Amino acid sequence: MGCNTILTTVRSDITFNGGEVSGEVTVPPSKSYTHRAILMAALSGGRCVISNPLISFDTLATADAVRSMGATVIQEDGRFIVESHGLHAPDRTIDVQNSGTTMRLMTGIAALFSEKVTITGDESIKKRPMGPLLEALQGCGVTCDSNDGKAPITITGPVKGDTIRIDGGMSSQFVSSMLMMSPLVGRPMDIVLEGNLVSKPYVDITTSMMRRFGITVQETAEGYHIEPQSYRPCDFTVPSDFSSSAFPLVAGALSGKVTVDGLDMNDPQGDKKIV
């Protein structure tokens, strides 16, 4: 008995019939920058003012995570004021809710402590794979327990080696997590990337922000090299998000003139290619 499969091609035409747009808009600030700014401010051991942050459930989860390590985070007049004077291991289970960025970046920070640190989240977070990041930490002496490579995860440090090997082909956030933690290990660290690094502009955002907070990262043929250093307090203004800017920019290009405030063409955000 045979079976014939018929493939049908559906064509959809989009017609632009004109119109005119004109004006000036301010797009939302970048969520990626906001997460990193909160964490680096907490690691700096001083007082930092983060202006123009994206205030969302995800970034508030990161703010709550650094509070569990002893930092103070105050939301005031559309800003975050972050202050810390030496962090300790989290005093409770870190609940990242639905924020994958918080979970991944905090996993690296958790490896700095000799106490057990547990990180969990909602049902969606518990389905997200963390295997490559956990394997990278285990490779340098960190004990990692998880639900088959997924949350809830428990991390027990500290980092004992001087080389971290990590698969860069799954998530750039895994690499960013290792970068942000490495200056605080206490010895020179090499991050060796295995496989092709995906979403490198997000890693570039991490290294550029680390420079703003006083950390020098050296890019090497194999990955990155980081000497022991301390984060320094600084005030930081979160830039606008190029991804959100795409819609008004395209509208202006099609018909009229639109000005989008707060964008910087020197910003490493990959989505600036829309320009």
N, C-alpha and C positions, 0 to 999 in steps of 0.2 A: 504494500500500500504506500503510495507516494504522497508527498506533501510539498506543494509549491508555495513559496513565500513571495509575496508581491510587495516591493518597496515603493512607497509613494513619497514624492518630494513635494513639500508645501512651500510655496513662495509667498513672502509677505513684503509688500511695498510700503515704505513710509514716505509720505509726501509732506514737505515743509511748505506751508502756504503763506509765509511771510509773517508780518507783525513786527513790533519794535520793542526792545527792552532798553532801559536806560536807568542808571542809578549807581549807588554805592552801597556795598554790603560788607558786613563783618561776619565771617564764617566761624564755626566753633573751633576752639583750640584743640590741639593734638592730644589724644588720649595716651599715645605711646610716650610722649615727652612728660606728661603729667605723672604717670606711674614712676618713671625713672627719677624725676625731680624729687618726689616725696621720699623715695628710698635713699637717694644720695644725700639729701638734706639730713635725714635721720642719722646716716653714717658719718656725717661731718663733725659731730660733737659740738655743735654750736647752734646759733639761731639763723634761720634762713626764711626769707619771705618769697613765696612762690606766687607770682602774679599771673592773672589770666589762666588759671588752671581749668581743665575740663572737670566739672563736678558731676560725677555720675556714680551709679552703684559700684562699678568696677574700681574707680579711683578711690572711693570711700573705703572699699575693702582693703586697699593698700595702706591707706591712712590708719585703719584699725590694726593692721598687721604690725606697723612700726610702733604703734602705741603699746602693743603687747611686749615690745622689747625695751620699753622705758622712755620712748620719745613722747613729746607733747605735740599734738597737732590741733591747731585752732583754725576753724573756718570763720573768716571775718572779712566783710566788705568784698566778697568775691575773690578772696585770696586764701591761701593756706600759710599759716605761720608755723613752721616746724622747728622744734628746739630739742636738743638732746645733749647729755653730758656723759657719754659712755653707755653703750647698749648692753643689755644682758640677754640671755636666752629667753625666748617668749615664755610668759608666765601662764599661758593657757594654750589650748589647741587653736591654731590659726584657721579660721573659717573664711575662705576666699569667696564664698557664695558662688557667683557664676564667672569669676574673673580668672581666666587661664593665665593672663600675664602676671597677676599677683602670685599665683601658685608657682609658676616657673621661676620668676625672679627671686622669690622668697626661699625657694629650695636651695639655691646657692648660698644665700646669706645664712640659712640654718646650719649649713655645714661648718661654719666657723665656731660653733659652740660644742662643748663636750657633753652637754645635757641633751636628752632626747627632745626633739621638736616634731610635733605632729601637725600636718597640714591636710585639710579636707575642704569640701565644698558641697555644692548641691548635686543632684543626681546627674546633671549634664557634665559637671566637672569630673565626676567619678568614672566617666567613660573615656576621658581624654588620655591618650598614651603619654607616659612619662619615662618609659624604659631607657631611651638613650641618655637622658640626663642622669638618671639614677645609676646607670652603668658607668658613666664617666666619673661620678663621685666615688663609687665603689672601687674603681681602679686606682684611686689615690687614698685609700684607707678609710673612707667614710662608710659607716654602717647604714644601709638603707632597707627598710621594710615597707612593703606595699601590697596592694591587692592586685597581684599579677601585673605589676608595672603601672598601676593606676591608683588614684587616691581612694581612701586615705593613705598617706605615706608618712613614715617616721624616719627622721634623719638624726644620726648621732655622729658628730665630728670628734675631733677636728680633722682637717685635711693634713695628711702625713707625707704625701709625695711632693715632687716639684714639677710634675708633668701631668696635664689633664688631656686625655684623648677623647674627643667627642665627635659624634656624627653630626655634621652640619647640614645634612640633606633633609632633615625632617622639620626642624623649626629653628629660626634664627634666635628665638627667645632662649633656647637652651644655651647657645653660645653667649648671649648677653648675660645670662645668669652667672656663667663661669667668669666672664670678664669682670663683672661688678664685685664679685667676691674675692678675686685673686690678689688685689693689692693688700688685703688685710690678713693674708695667710702668715706673713712674717718671713718669707723667703722668696727668692726669685721664682716665678712661675712661668711655664710655657704651656700655651693652649694649642694643641695640635688638632687641626681639623681633618676629619676623615670623610671623604665624599665631597660633593660640591655643596658649597654654602648657599642656602636659599635665602632670599630676601635680605641680601647684604646691606641695602640701605638702612634697615632697622638696626643692624649691628653698628653701622656708621653713626647712627643717632646715639647709640650707647657710648661709643668711644668719644664722640664730640662732647657729650654731656659730662663724661668723666673728666675731660680736660678742663671744662668749666669749673668743676669741683676739685681741681688740683691734681688730678691723676694723669700720668703720662702712659700711654699704651703704644708699644712698638709693634707694627705689623711686620711679620716675617714671611718667608717662603712657605712655611708650614702652617702658619696661623698667627699667633700673637705672643709677645713676651711682655711680662709685667714685673717690674721691680717692687719691693715692699714700699708702700707709700700710705699716706693718710689722706682721707677726704677732707677738704677745707670748706668751711661755711661760705656760701655766696647766695645773693639774691638772684632769682631766676624768673624770667618772663616766658611763659609757655607760648610758642609760636602757633599761628593758625594752621589748620589741617589742610594740606593740599588736596586730599581725597574729597573732603567736603567742598572745597573750592571749585572742583571740576564742573559742577552743575551751573553756577552762575557764569563761569568763564566760557563755557561752551555756548550758553545762551547769548552772551555778549558777542561771541565770534560769529554766531549765526545771524544776528539781527540787532545791531545797535552798539551800545558801549556800556560796559559794566566795569566798575572799579571794585576790586576786592582788597580790603585792608588786611594788614598783618602778615603778608607773605614775604619770604626772603628767598631769593633765588640761589643764595649760597647755602641754604638749608639742605642737609643730606636726605631729606624725605624723597623716596623714590617716585612718589606720585606727582612731583613737580614736572614730570615729563608731559603732563597734560598741557602745559603752557606751549 
